[in-house]
Amino acid sequence: MTPTAKNMIANWEDCATRLVYMLRIVGPGIVPRQRLDEIFNTCYARAPKDFPRLFTKNPSRQTIASDIVLLRNPKTGTIEELTYRSLRPREPIHPYALIQLAKRTKV
């Protein structure tokens, strides 16, 4: 929720809304309540204007289903269309998931 992220991610509002919503809805079934509270409190402390709005927002189905990240090249200003993927292997189980941004291929 930093100014740099907002500048580099052209569709920052949709990406942030989607990720906060997923953590709020799916998190309680996966992440211990105490850890979720720590995450939410940290987000609120770092972005007291943005986080409450994002936390209470109910995004559209289209926003939830989208995996598009529009990344602005800081040198040229051009925008690349990326997608994110979760890199969470089944074995061994870790208490975290890695997210990877990859160039989106046109089908």
The 8 nearest C-alpha neighbors of each residue, nearest first, counted from 0:
[[1, 4, 46, 2, 5, 49, 15, 45],
 [0, 2, 4, 3, 5, 46, 45, 6],
 [1, 3, 5, 4, 6, 0, 7, 8],
 [4, 2, 6, 1, 5, 7, 0, 8],
 [5, 3, 7, 1, 6, 2, 8, 0],
 [4, 6, 2, 3, 8, 11, 7, 1],
 [5, 7, 3, 4, 8, 2, 9, 71],
 [8, 6, 71, 4, 5, 70, 3, 9],
 [9, 7, 70, 11, 10, 5, 69, 6],
 [8, 10, 69, 11, 70, 7, 71, 6],
 [11, 9, 8, 12, 13, 69, 14, 68],
 [12, 10, 8, 14, 13, 9, 5, 15],
 [11, 13, 15, 14, 10, 16, 5, 9],
 [12, 14, 16, 11, 15, 10, 17, 62],
 [15, 13, 11, 17, 16, 12, 18, 10],
 [14, 16, 18, 12, 17, 13, 11, 19],
 [17, 15, 13, 19, 53, 14, 18, 12],
 [16, 18, 20, 14, 15, 63, 19, 13],
 [17, 19, 21, 15, 20, 16, 22, 14],
 [20, 18, 22, 16, 21, 17, 15, 23],
 [21, 19, 23, 17, 18, 22, 16, 24],
 [22, 20, 18, 24, 23, 25, 19, 17],
 [21, 23, 26, 19, 20, 25, 24, 18],
 [22, 24, 20, 21, 26, 25, 19, 27],
 [23, 25, 21, 22, 26, 20, 27, 28],
 [26, 24, 22, 21, 27, 28, 23, 29],
 [25, 27, 22, 29, 30, 28, 23, 24],
 [28, 26, 29, 30, 25, 32, 31, 24],
 [29, 27, 26, 25, 30, 31, 24, 32],
 [28, 30, 26, 27, 31, 25, 32, 94],
 [29, 31, 26, 27, 28, 32, 35, 34],
 [32, 30, 34, 33, 35, 27, 29, 28],
 [33, 31, 35, 34, 36, 30, 27, 26],
 [34, 32, 36, 35, 31, 37, 30, 38],
 [35, 33, 37, 36, 31, 32, 38, 30],
 [36, 34, 38, 32, 37, 33, 39, 31],
 [35, 37, 39, 33, 34, 38, 40, 32],
 [38, 36, 34, 40, 35, 39, 41, 33],
 [39, 37, 35, 41, 36, 40, 42, 34],
 [38, 40, 36, 42, 41, 37, 35, 43],
 [41, 39, 43, 37, 42, 38, 36, 44],
 [40, 42, 44, 38, 43, 39, 37, 45],
 [43, 41, 39, 45, 40, 44, 46, 38],
 [42, 44, 47, 40, 46, 41, 45, 50],
 [45, 43, 41, 42, 46, 47, 40, 39],
 [46, 44, 42, 43, 41, 47, 0, 1],
 [45, 47, 43, 49, 48, 50, 44, 42],
 [48, 46, 43, 44, 50, 49, 45, 51],
 [47, 49, 46, 50, 51, 52, 43, 45],
 [50, 48, 46, 52, 47, 51, 53, 0],
 [49, 51, 53, 52, 43, 46, 47, 54],
 [52, 50, 54, 53, 49, 55, 48, 47],
 [51, 53, 50, 54, 49, 55, 56, 48],
 [54, 52, 50, 56, 16, 51, 55, 49],
 [55, 53, 51, 52, 56, 50, 19, 20],
 [54, 56, 52, 53, 51, 57, 20, 50],
 [57, 55, 53, 54, 58, 52, 16, 20],
 [58, 56, 55, 59, 20, 16, 54, 53],
 [59, 57, 62, 56, 63, 60, 16, 17],
 [58, 60, 62, 61, 63, 57, 64, 17],
 [61, 59, 63, 62, 64, 58, 65, 57],
 [60, 62, 64, 59, 63, 65, 58, 66],
 [63, 61, 59, 65, 60, 64, 58, 13],
 [62, 64, 60, 61, 17, 65, 59, 58],
 [65, 63, 61, 62, 60, 66, 17, 59],
 [66, 64, 62, 67, 63, 61, 17, 60],
 [65, 67, 82, 83, 64, 68, 81, 63],
 [66, 68, 82, 65, 81, 69, 80, 83],
 [67, 69, 81, 82, 80, 70, 66, 10],
 [70, 68, 80, 9, 8, 79, 10, 78],
 [69, 71, 8, 79, 78, 7, 9, 68],
 [70, 72, 78, 7, 76, 77, 8, 73],
 [71, 73, 76, 77, 74, 75, 78, 70],
 [74, 72, 76, 75, 71, 7, 77, 6],
 [75, 73, 72, 76, 77, 71, 7, 78],
 [76, 74, 77, 72, 73, 71, 78, 79],
 [75, 77, 72, 73, 71, 74, 78, 7],
 [78, 76, 75, 72, 71, 79, 73, 70],
 [77, 79, 71, 70, 69, 72, 76, 80],
 [80, 78, 70, 69, 81, 71, 77, 72],
 [79, 81, 69, 103, 68, 102, 70, 67],
 [82, 80, 102, 103, 68, 101, 67, 69],
 [81, 83, 67, 66, 101, 103, 100, 68],
 [84, 82, 100, 99, 66, 101, 98, 81],
 [83, 85, 99, 98, 86, 100, 82, 101],
 [84, 86, 98, 87, 97, 99, 96, 83],
 [87, 85, 97, 98, 88, 96, 84, 99],
 [86, 88, 96, 85, 97, 89, 95, 93],
 [87, 89, 90, 86, 91, 92, 93, 96],
 [88, 90, 92, 91, 87, 93, 86, 96],
 [91, 89, 92, 88, 93, 87, 86, 94],
 [90, 92, 89, 93, 88, 87, 94, 95],
 [91, 93, 90, 89, 94, 88, 87, 95],
 [92, 94, 95, 91, 96, 87, 90, 88],
 [95, 93, 92, 96, 30, 29, 87, 91],
 [96, 94, 93, 97, 87, 92, 30, 86],
 [97, 95, 87, 86, 98, 85, 94, 93],
 [98, 96, 86, 85, 87, 99, 95, 84],
 [97, 99, 85, 84, 86, 83, 96, 100],
 [100, 98, 84, 83, 101, 85, 97, 86],
 [99, 101, 83, 82, 81, 84, 98, 102],
 [102, 100, 81, 82, 103, 83, 99, 84],
 [103, 101, 81, 82, 104, 80, 100, 79],
 [102, 104, 81, 82, 80, 101, 105, 67],
 [105, 103, 102, 106, 81, 80, 82, 101],
 [104, 106, 103, 102, 80, 81, 82, 67],
 [105, 104, 103, 102, 80, 82, 81, 67]]
